[in-house]
Amino acid sequence: MTSNLPHTVEVWLQDVYDQLESDGFFNENDLAFLTKEESTEIFREIIGGAALNVWMDSGDVNLSPDDLTRLLFEIMLRAHVEVLKKEGFIDSMFDDEGNEHLWMTEKGKKKMEELQEEFHSLLMDSGMEDDLTDDDVGDDDLFIDEDEV
């Protein structure tokens, strides 16, 4: 990995990356569907950015286990989003402040409808649909209406 990070941060980041790679982290869930370059870029952006901020504040890279766990969760979420984009289910754009805005594509809306129908069918087949009462569901429907998508 080449970078413009300070040496201390780069060494720490490489150690964390190597450990995660040897533990199989990058071969799990949606990370397995990304190229090595894509998963490395996400890793460097999320964990590298946090490590740099901590280093700039304290002069050392000391991320707590809770912080690292939260950052790994962010990596997984980002991988899910990237896979959904690759599959054409969602798309996104960045606004002037750099915030990403996501939306479902027509393909994504169609897939959501298919999943809702499948879920409803599973409920019917299992007999669980009869167990749901209006109190369980409340005012919100279990399924997303077309105008909500």
Contacts in CASP RR format, 6 or more apart in sequence:
PFRMAT RR
TARGET T0000
AUTHOR 0000-0000-0000
METHOD contacts of the structure
MODEL  1
MTSNLPHTVEVWLQDVYDQLESDGFFNENDLAFLTKEESTEIFREIIGGA
ALNVWMDSGDVNLSPDDLTRLLFEIMLRAHVEVLKKEGFIDSMFDDEGNE
HLWMTEKGKKKMEELQEEFHSLLMDSGMEDDLTDDDVGDDDLFIDEDEV
1 10 0 8 1.000
1 13 0 8 1.000
1 14 0 8 1.000
1 17 0 8 1.000
1 40 0 8 1.000
1 44 0 8 1.000
3 10 0 8 1.000
3 13 0 8 1.000
3 44 0 8 1.000
5 13 0 8 1.000
5 48 0 8 1.000
5 51 0 8 1.000
5 52 0 8 1.000
6 52 0 8 1.000
6 55 0 8 1.000
8 55 0 8 1.000
8 59 0 8 1.000
8 60 0 8 1.000
8 61 0 8 1.000
9 48 0 8 1.000
9 51 0 8 1.000
9 52 0 8 1.000
9 55 0 8 1.000
9 61 0 8 1.000
12 51 0 8 1.000
12 61 0 8 1.000
13 44 0 8 1.000
13 47 0 8 1.000
13 48 0 8 1.000
13 51 0 8 1.000
13 61 0 8 1.000
16 47 0 8 1.000
16 68 0 8 1.000
17 40 0 8 1.000
17 43 0 8 1.000
20 26 0 8 1.000
20 43 0 8 1.000
20 72 0 8 1.000
25 31 0 8 1.000
25 72 0 8 1.000
26 32 0 8 1.000
26 36 0 8 1.000
26 39 0 8 1.000
26 43 0 8 1.000
29 76 0 8 1.000
29 79 0 8 1.000
29 80 0 8 1.000
30 76 0 8 1.000
30 79 0 8 1.000
30 80 0 8 1.000
30 82 0 8 1.000
30 83 0 8 1.000
31 39 0 8 1.000
31 75 0 8 1.000
31 76 0 8 1.000
31 79 0 8 1.000
33 79 0 8 1.000
33 83 0 8 1.000
33 86 0 8 1.000
34 42 0 8 1.000
34 79 0 8 1.000
34 82 0 8 1.000
34 83 0 8 1.000
38 82 0 8 1.000
39 79 0 8 1.000
42 75 0 8 1.000
42 78 0 8 1.000
42 79 0 8 1.000
42 82 0 8 1.000
43 75 0 8 1.000
46 71 0 8 1.000
46 74 0 8 1.000
46 75 0 8 1.000
46 78 0 8 1.000
47 68 0 8 1.000
47 71 0 8 1.000
47 72 0 8 1.000
47 75 0 8 1.000
50 63 0 8 1.000
50 67 0 8 1.000
50 71 0 8 1.000
51 61 0 8 1.000
51 63 0 8 1.000
54 60 0 8 1.000
54 61 0 8 1.000
54 62 0 8 1.000
54 63 0 8 1.000
55 61 0 8 1.000
63 71 0 8 1.000
81 90 0 8 1.000
81 92 0 8 1.000
81 102 0 8 1.000
84 90 0 8 1.000
85 91 0 8 1.000
85 92 0 8 1.000
87 107 0 8 1.000
88 105 0 8 1.000
88 107 0 8 1.000
88 108 0 8 1.000
89 104 0 8 1.000
89 105 0 8 1.000
89 107 0 8 1.000
89 108 0 8 1.000
89 111 0 8 1.000
90 102 0 8 1.000
90 103 0 8 1.000
90 104 0 8 1.000
90 105 0 8 1.000
90 108 0 8 1.000
91 102 0 8 1.000
91 103 0 8 1.000
91 105 0 8 1.000
92 100 0 8 1.000
92 101 0 8 1.000
92 102 0 8 1.000
92 103 0 8 1.000
93 100 0 8 1.000
93 101 0 8 1.000
94 100 0 8 1.000
94 101 0 8 1.000
95 101 0 8 1.000
104 112 0 8 1.000
104 149 0 8 1.000
109 149 0 8 1.000
112 144 0 8 1.000
112 149 0 8 1.000
116 143 0 8 1.000
116 144 0 8 1.000
120 129 0 8 1.000
120 142 0 8 1.000
120 143 0 8 1.000
123 129 0 8 1.000
123 132 0 8 1.000
132 142 0 8 1.000
END
